[in-house]
Amino acid sequence: MGAQAPIYPGAVSNETPHRGTPSGRPGDGPGDRLVRIGVIVFAVGAIATLATVAPMLLGADPLPTAAYLISMLMGVGFALAAAGVLRSITAQRREATRTMDGREA
């Protein structure tokens, strides 16, 4: 088999061009703060869940109801992080649509 001719004349980048975040720093895009807060809230809920399950496995007295309520923060943190990811996705789609429509060069 012989060498194939290049499809495009010149060099082609293998990276997707984008403008980045408004401030230019990674992690400052729309939804990024929600994701960070969600991860922290989820971690607090996960630690509380481990603390509430441990007495059951060790045969000790169960913790008060407040500990069980704090363990529900896992779901809240997951929802916050998911909302941040969805917000980031919609912002990226909106930017891609604007770029493809030719509204911004």
C-alpha positions as CSV (number, residue, x, y, z in Angstrom):
1,M,0.0,0.0,0.0
2,G,1.2,3.4,-0.9
3,A,1.2,6.6,1.1
4,Q,-2.1,8.5,1.0
5,A,-2.3,12.1,0.0
6,P,-3.2,14.5,2.8
7,I,-6.9,15.5,2.8
8,Y,-6.3,19.0,4.0
9,P,-3.5,21.2,2.7
10,G,-1.3,22.4,5.6
11,A,-1.2,21.5,9.3
12,V,-4.4,20.6,11.2
13,S,-4.7,20.9,14.9
14,N,-6.1,18.0,16.9
15,E,-7.4,20.3,19.7
16,T,-10.8,21.8,19.9
17,P,-10.5,25.6,19.9
18,H,-12.5,27.5,22.6
19,R,-12.4,30.8,24.3
20,G,-12.1,29.4,27.8
21,T,-13.7,30.9,30.8
22,P,-14.6,34.6,31.1
23,S,-11.8,35.4,33.6
24,G,-9.3,33.2,31.7
25,R,-8.6,31.0,34.7
26,P,-9.7,27.3,34.7
27,G,-12.4,26.5,37.2
28,D,-14.2,29.8,36.9
29,G,-16.7,28.8,34.2
30,P,-20.4,28.7,34.7
31,G,-21.4,25.9,37.0
32,D,-17.8,25.2,38.3
33,R,-18.6,26.7,41.7
34,L,-21.7,24.6,42.1
35,V,-19.7,21.5,41.3
36,R,-17.1,22.4,44.0
37,I,-19.8,23.1,46.6
38,G,-21.6,19.9,45.7
39,V,-18.4,17.9,46.2
40,I,-17.8,19.4,49.6
41,V,-21.5,18.8,50.7
42,F,-21.4,15.3,49.4
43,A,-18.1,14.6,51.3
44,V,-19.7,15.9,54.6
45,G,-22.7,13.6,53.9
46,A,-20.5,10.6,53.2
47,I,-18.6,11.1,56.4
48,A,-21.8,11.4,58.4
49,T,-23.1,8.2,56.7
50,L,-20.0,6.3,57.7
51,A,-20.4,7.6,61.3
52,T,-24.0,6.5,61.4
53,V,-23.4,3.1,60.0
54,A,-20.3,2.3,62.2
55,P,-22.3,2.0,65.5
56,M,-24.6,-0.5,63.8
57,L,-21.7,-2.7,62.7
58,L,-19.9,-2.4,66.0
59,G,-22.9,-3.2,68.1
60,A,-22.9,0.2,69.9
61,D,-25.8,2.5,70.6
62,P,-27.1,4.3,67.5
63,L,-26.3,8.0,67.0
64,P,-29.0,10.7,67.4
65,T,-31.4,11.6,64.6
66,A,-29.4,14.7,63.7
67,A,-26.6,12.4,62.5
68,Y,-29.0,10.6,60.1
69,L,-30.3,14.0,58.8
70,I,-26.7,15.2,58.1
71,S,-26.0,12.0,56.2
72,M,-28.8,13.0,53.8
73,L,-26.4,15.7,52.6
74,M,-24.9,13.2,50.2
75,G,-28.0,13.5,48.0
76,V,-28.0,17.2,48.2
77,G,-24.3,17.4,47.3
78,F,-24.9,15.1,44.4
79,A,-27.8,17.2,43.1
80,L,-25.7,20.4,43.4
81,A,-22.8,18.9,41.5
82,A,-25.2,17.6,38.8
83,A,-26.8,21.0,38.5
84,G,-23.3,22.6,38.1
85,V,-22.4,20.1,35.4
86,L,-25.7,20.8,33.5
87,R,-25.1,24.5,33.8
88,S,-21.7,24.1,32.3
89,I,-23.0,21.9,29.5
90,T,-25.7,24.5,28.5
91,A,-23.2,27.3,28.6
92,Q,-20.8,25.4,26.3
93,R,-23.6,24.5,23.9
94,R,-24.7,28.1,23.8
95,E,-21.2,29.3,23.0
96,A,-20.8,26.6,20.3
97,T,-24.1,27.6,18.7
98,R,-23.1,31.3,18.7
99,T,-19.8,30.4,17.1
100,M,-21.3,28.1,14.5
101,D,-24.0,30.7,13.6
102,G,-21.2,33.3,13.0
103,R,-22.4,35.7,15.6
104,E,-19.0,35.8,17.1
105,A,-15.7,35.5,15.2
